[in-house]
Amino acid sequence: MPQRSLTFLPPELLLHIAEAADCATLCSLLRASKFLHFLLWPVLYRREARRPNPVGLIRSIRLGSVAAVSKFLVVGADVNARITPGDFEDFSSYTYPLATAVVRNQRPIVDLLLAHGADTNAPIDGFLCHTILADHVHPWAGVLSNTPLTVAVALGSSHADVAVQLARSLADPDAVVTAASSSAAKFSALEQAARCLRPEVVRQLLARGADPDRRRARDEATLLHGLLEDAELRAFVGTAEGGEAAFAEVVMAFLQHGSDPFIERVCQDHRHGGDGHGDRGAVCGERCKLTAWSVGAGSPYPRIRKHFRDLGHRQDCGRLACRGSRLDYAVGSEDIPGHCQVA
């Protein structure tokens, strides 16, 4: 009696055999012929995707295999599943498909996962591992709570494109995304991007509607004000490659999207007064009179210092060229014909 190949069996029967086969047998069938491979691969991927801990998806992402990740999505893999790889290559605990794709800078896979509903702001209660951070040392890397977005922002310019992708997909551009390990303070995506010197992400969030004059917390200064007077951030700017230029771009991005540098701090000592300030006096050391402009005009960075001094000049100058541009906070004096030369 002549021997017949499995390919002579009806596809329905082959699928039934594949469903009942163990993993090793199923893999052997997939390798037997192209016909069997194209018929049976959904069985293998569906079986892996249904496991409580589908590490196959994470491994495919690490390898950068868009085809394999696409197959997982076709069979219904959960793009927001918590997965514990067990090898701690990325995070000290569990990860998400999107988080792994971000860490590995797999931009096409990030696009694919976002298109299938991956959560940009899914919380990851685990530190980034040393293997990932070795070449990306950053003070934000040790935060207590990560998300795919915070990871992309903290990993620096090498992940800038991925960070912009995630910022573009964030449902709420003013969302609180992380808490620093050094304090209980929580930070929005906009503030973290600014403090990590990522002007391209700052612009994307502001363009999406993030509030440029948002106060970090109740009764505090605006974000721009806080950035300009933060000594810890100034120290980071001084050590980061191209830090001064990047910080200047961050500041200009806020001004270009409407941040008002003349908004005063809401003073906690005077907040119960009828006008929000009450009797200004020596109790707060007059700090309630400070604005982003007054801090920026004394900035150690020449570009910022000059720009903010020009902004102050425009508020009082009687010349039409200066006075007429007093609300154009992002426009430099060199771009205003007839503007006074301010020392």
C-alpha positions, 0 to 999 in steps of 0.5 A: 500500500503506498504511503501518503503524506499528512498533506493528503488529509483534510485541513479540518482533520489536520487542525484537530490533530495539531490541537491535540499534539504536544508542543514538540510534535506541533513544531515538527509538523510546522517544519514538515512542509510549507503547506503545514506551516501556513495551515498550523502556525495559528495553533502554535501562536494561539497556544502560546498567547493563551498561556498565563505568562506568554514569554514568546511574545516578549522574546519576539519583541526583543528580536525585533520580529514584526512578523512574529509579533503580528502573528501573536496579535492576529490570534488574539494576544493581549497587548496589555498583559503583564508578563514575567520573563524570568530572566530580568533582562529589562525590568526587575519584575514584570513587563508589558509588550509595549514596555519591552518594545520601548526599552529595545527601541523597536519602533515598528513594533511600538507602532504595531502595539499602539495600533492594537490598543497598547496602554502608553501609561501602564504602571510598571512597579519595577526598576529598569535593570542594569543591562539596559541602564549601563549606557543610559545613566540618568537620574530618572532611571531609578524612579519607583514607578515606570510606564512605557512613556517614562522609560522612553523619556528617561533613556535619552536621545537614542529613544527620542522617536519612540518617546514622541510616538508614545507622547502622541498616543497618550490619552491625557497629555496632562496625565501624572505618569511617575513619582520620583524616588527621592520624594513623594512628588508626582510628575506629569508627562510634560514635566518629566519630559522637560526635566529629562531635557527632551524638547521634542517630547515637550513640544508634542505634549504641548501641541496635544493640549498639555497646559503650559501654565499648569502648576505642579501642585496646588499653591505652587509656581507654574511648570516653567517657573519651577524648571527655571529655579530648580537647582537640581535640574541645573546641575543635571543640565550642566553634566548632560551632553548638550544640556544647556542647548536642550534646556533652552529649547525646552523653555522656548517650547513652553513660551511658543505654546503660550506659557505666560512668564509673568504669572506670579507664584501662589504664595501659601502664606497669603493664599487665604487673602481676598485676592489670592495674595492678601497682605504681602510682607516679610513672612514669605520673604516676598517669594510670592512676587517671583515669576518665571520672568524674574527667575529667567532674567537671572538665569546662568544660561546666556540665551535664556537670560537675554530672552527673558530680559528682552521680555521684561523690557517689552512690558515697559518700553514706549517704542511701538516695536517693543511694546507691540510685541510684549505678548509674543513671549516666544519671539526673540528681539532679533526677529523684531524690527526696531526692537531696542538693544537690551544689555 
